[in-house]
Amino acid sequence: MSLALSSCLLLGSVPAYAADSTVESNQAVDPNLVISTKEELTIPNNVTVYSVTALNNASITYDHNSGIDWDKGNRQVWGNIQAQQGNLQLDSYTRARFEHTWVQGGSVYGDSGRVWSTKQGRSYARSDWENYNSLNSGVAKTYYGI
Protein backbone atom coordinates (compact mmCIF):
# COMPACT_ATOMS: atom_id res chain seq x y z
CA MET A 1 0.00 0.00 0.00
CA SER A 2 2.75 2.48 0.91
CA LEU A 3 4.60 1.63 -2.32
CA ALA A 4 1.47 2.37 -4.36
CA LEU A 5 0.89 5.65 -2.50
CA SER A 6 4.50 6.83 -2.95
CA SER A 7 4.33 5.90 -6.66
CA CYS A 8 1.18 8.02 -7.06
CA LEU A 9 2.82 10.95 -5.30
CA LEU A 10 5.93 10.65 -7.48
CA LEU A 11 3.93 10.44 -10.72
CA GLY A 12 1.66 13.28 -9.63
CA SER A 13 4.65 15.61 -9.22
CA VAL A 14 5.77 15.28 -12.86
CA PRO A 15 3.86 17.43 -15.35
CA ALA A 16 2.33 15.34 -18.13
CA TYR A 17 3.24 17.78 -20.90
CA ALA A 18 3.78 21.39 -21.82
CA ALA A 19 1.25 22.72 -24.31
CA ASP A 20 3.34 25.78 -25.08
CA SER A 21 6.14 25.44 -27.61
CA THR A 22 8.57 26.84 -25.03
CA VAL A 23 9.38 24.04 -22.62
CA GLU A 24 11.36 24.36 -19.41
CA SER A 25 14.16 21.85 -18.85
CA ASN A 26 12.41 20.37 -15.81
CA GLN A 27 9.13 19.73 -17.66
CA ALA A 28 8.22 16.52 -19.39
CA VAL A 29 7.15 16.80 -23.02
CA ASP A 30 4.01 15.09 -24.30
CA PRO A 31 5.67 12.29 -26.29
CA ASN A 32 2.89 12.31 -28.92
CA LEU A 33 2.74 16.08 -29.45
CA VAL A 34 3.90 17.29 -32.87
CA ILE A 35 4.18 21.02 -33.53
CA SER A 36 3.89 21.81 -37.25
CA THR A 37 4.94 25.15 -38.73
CA LYS A 38 4.30 26.49 -42.24
CA GLU A 39 7.25 28.52 -43.43
CA GLU A 40 6.32 31.49 -45.59
CA LEU A 41 7.29 31.71 -49.22
CA THR A 42 10.04 34.25 -49.82
CA ILE A 43 11.56 34.72 -53.22
CA PRO A 44 14.79 36.77 -53.14
CA ASN A 45 14.98 39.76 -55.50
CA ASN A 46 17.82 38.18 -57.50
CA VAL A 47 15.75 35.04 -58.33
CA THR A 48 13.42 34.88 -61.32
CA VAL A 49 10.53 32.43 -61.10
CA TYR A 50 9.16 30.99 -64.32
CA SER A 51 5.72 29.55 -63.81
CA VAL A 52 2.56 29.07 -65.86
CA THR A 53 0.61 30.50 -62.93
CA ALA A 54 1.94 33.31 -60.76
CA LEU A 55 2.44 32.19 -57.15
CA ASN A 56 0.31 34.02 -54.63
CA ASN A 57 0.66 33.01 -50.96
CA ALA A 58 -3.01 33.66 -50.26
CA SER A 59 -4.18 31.22 -52.95
CA ILE A 60 -1.88 28.31 -51.96
CA THR A 61 -3.43 25.53 -49.90
CA TYR A 62 -1.51 22.91 -47.92
CA ASP A 63 -2.61 19.38 -47.10
CA HIS A 64 -0.22 18.61 -44.22
CA ASN A 65 -0.18 15.54 -41.98
CA SER A 66 2.19 14.66 -39.14
CA GLY A 67 2.57 12.16 -36.34
CA ILE A 68 4.81 10.01 -34.19
CA ASP A 69 5.75 6.38 -34.80
CA TRP A 70 6.78 4.24 -31.82
CA ASP A 71 8.89 1.11 -31.57
CA LYS A 72 9.67 -0.22 -28.06
CA GLY A 73 10.35 3.14 -26.39
CA ASN A 74 11.89 4.71 -29.49
CA ARG A 75 10.04 7.35 -31.44
CA GLN A 76 10.27 9.04 -34.83
CA VAL A 77 8.40 12.14 -36.00
CA TRP A 78 7.10 12.25 -39.57
CA GLY A 79 5.31 14.71 -41.81
CA ASN A 80 4.04 14.96 -45.36
CA ILE A 81 2.62 17.77 -47.48
CA GLN A 82 0.91 18.47 -50.77
CA ALA A 83 0.84 22.13 -51.78
CA GLN A 84 -1.64 23.32 -54.35
CA GLN A 85 -2.74 26.54 -56.03
CA GLY A 86 -6.19 25.97 -57.47
CA ASN A 87 -5.93 22.74 -59.48
CA LEU A 88 -2.16 23.10 -59.95
CA GLN A 89 -0.09 20.94 -57.60
CA LEU A 90 3.18 22.56 -56.51
CA ASP A 91 6.55 21.15 -55.49
CA SER A 92 6.86 21.47 -51.73
CA TYR A 93 9.04 20.29 -48.85
CA THR A 94 8.60 18.74 -45.44
CA ARG A 95 11.12 18.62 -42.60
CA ALA A 96 10.90 16.50 -39.42
CA ARG A 97 13.11 16.81 -36.32
CA PHE A 98 13.33 17.04 -32.56
CA GLU A 99 14.19 20.29 -30.76
CA HIS A 100 15.29 21.07 -27.23
CA THR A 101 13.45 24.39 -26.96
CA TRP A 102 14.72 25.11 -23.46
CA VAL A 103 18.38 25.26 -24.55
CA GLN A 104 19.47 28.82 -25.31
CA GLY A 105 19.61 29.18 -29.08
CA GLY A 106 17.82 25.83 -29.41
CA SER A 107 19.26 22.41 -29.99
CA VAL A 108 18.18 20.29 -32.95
CA TYR A 109 18.69 16.57 -33.48
CA GLY A 110 17.37 13.81 -35.72
CA ASP A 111 16.78 16.39 -38.47
CA SER A 112 15.62 15.00 -41.82
CA GLY A 113 16.56 18.22 -43.60
CA ARG A 114 14.19 19.60 -46.23
CA VAL A 115 12.76 16.72 -48.25
CA TRP A 116 11.35 18.03 -51.53
CA SER A 117 8.57 16.50 -53.59
CA THR A 118 9.17 15.51 -57.19
CA LYS A 119 6.93 16.23 -60.15
CA GLN A 120 4.51 18.25 -58.00
CA GLY A 121 3.79 15.23 -55.79
CA ARG A 122 3.54 14.84 -52.02
CA SER A 123 6.75 15.14 -49.99
CA TYR A 124 7.49 12.84 -47.04
CA ALA A 125 10.02 13.39 -44.24
CA ARG A 126 11.03 11.28 -41.23
CA SER A 127 13.39 12.21 -38.42
CA ASP A 128 15.99 9.83 -37.06
CA TRP A 129 14.77 7.51 -34.30
CA GLU A 130 15.34 8.59 -30.71
CA ASN A 131 15.14 6.65 -27.47
CA TYR A 132 12.42 8.60 -25.64
CA ASN A 133 13.27 9.97 -22.19
CA SER A 134 10.48 11.96 -20.53
CA LEU A 135 12.82 14.58 -19.04
CA ASN A 136 15.50 14.74 -21.74
CA SER A 137 13.76 14.29 -25.07
CA GLY A 138 12.94 17.27 -27.22
CA VAL A 139 9.74 18.47 -28.81
CA ALA A 140 8.77 16.75 -32.08
CA LYS A 141 8.41 19.33 -34.87
CA THR A 142 7.68 19.41 -38.56
CA TYR A 143 8.11 22.29 -40.98
CA TYR A 144 6.69 22.60 -44.48
CA GLY A 145 6.47 25.03 -47.35
CA ILE A 146 7.19 25.63 -51.01
N, C-alpha and C positions, 0 to 999 in steps of 0.2 A: 504494500500500500504506500509506504513512504517513498519507494523508488518511483512509483507511478506519479505521485504528487510532485516530487522534485523534477521529474521529466516534464510535466505540464508547466511548471514554473519556468524551467529553462527554455522550453519552446515558446512560451508566451512572451519572453523578453526579447525575442528576435523578430524584427519587423518582417512581414511576409514579402513585401516588395515596396519599391518606390515608384509612384506613378509619374513623377516628374522626371524629365530627361537628365537632370542634374542629380547625381546620386552621391551621397556621402560615403566615405570609405568604410564606415562601420554599419552600413545598411546592406541588407541582403537584396538582391535583384530578383524580380520575378523571372524565373528561368524560361518562361514561355512568352514573355513580352518581346515584341519586335517593334522598334520605332522606325518608320519609313519616312524618308524625306525626298520630295521632288526638288531637284536642282534646276534653277531657272536657265532658260536658253539665253546665252550671250554670244553674239557673233562679233569678234573683234573687227575694228574698222579696216584692217589690212587684209581681211578675208572676203572673197567674193563667193556668194552662194548661187549656184545654178540649180534652179528647180522649176518644174512645170507649174507648181503652185507656190505662191509666196508664203513663207512660214509666218504665222501670226500666233503668238503665245496663247491668246484668248480662245482661239479656235482649235487648239490641240487637246485631245482627250487622251487619258492614260488608263489602261486596264492593268493595274498593278496588284500582284499577290505576293504574300510573304509568309514565312512560318519557321518553325524550329523542328528539326528531325532529331530524334533521340536514339541512342544505342548504348545500353548498359551504363548510364551515368555520363556519357559523352554526348555533346550536342553540336549541331551545325545549323547556322542560319542560312536561309535561302530566300531568293526573290526572283520574280520574273515580271516582265513588262511588255506591253504592246502599245506603242504610241500611234495615234491616228489623227489626221486632219480631214474631216469629212469622211469620204470613202477611201482616201489615200492613206495607206499604211506607211509609217515612217521608220527609218532605222533608229534604234534607241539603245540605251545601255542600262544595265542593272549592276549594282555593286553590293556585296554582302560582307559584313565584318563584325567584330566585337570591339567595343570601346570601353576603356576605363575612364569614365567621365569625371571622376573625382581627382584624377591626377592633373596637376597644373599643366596646361598645354595639351592635355589629352594623351592617351596612350592607345594605340590601335594594334590589333593582332588578328591573325586569321583572315586577312583581307584578300578578297578575290580579285581586287582591281576592277576596273570597268570592263564588263563583258558586253560587247556590242552584238546586236542582232545582225543577221545577214539577209540580204534581199528583202528588206522591210518586214522581216518576221519577228517573232517574239524572242527576247533575250532572256537567258537564264544565268543566274550566278549563285554559287555556293561558297560559303566561307570554309576555312579549314575546320576540322573537328577540334573541340576542346573538351578536356575533362572538367565537368562543371563542379565548381566549389562555391557554395552559397555566399561566402564572404569575400571571395577573391575574383570571381568571374565578372567580366564586363557586361555591358548592355549590348544586346543583339540589335544591329542596325542594318537597314538597307537604304540605298540611295538609287535614284533613277532619273533619267532625263533623255534628252535628244542632243 
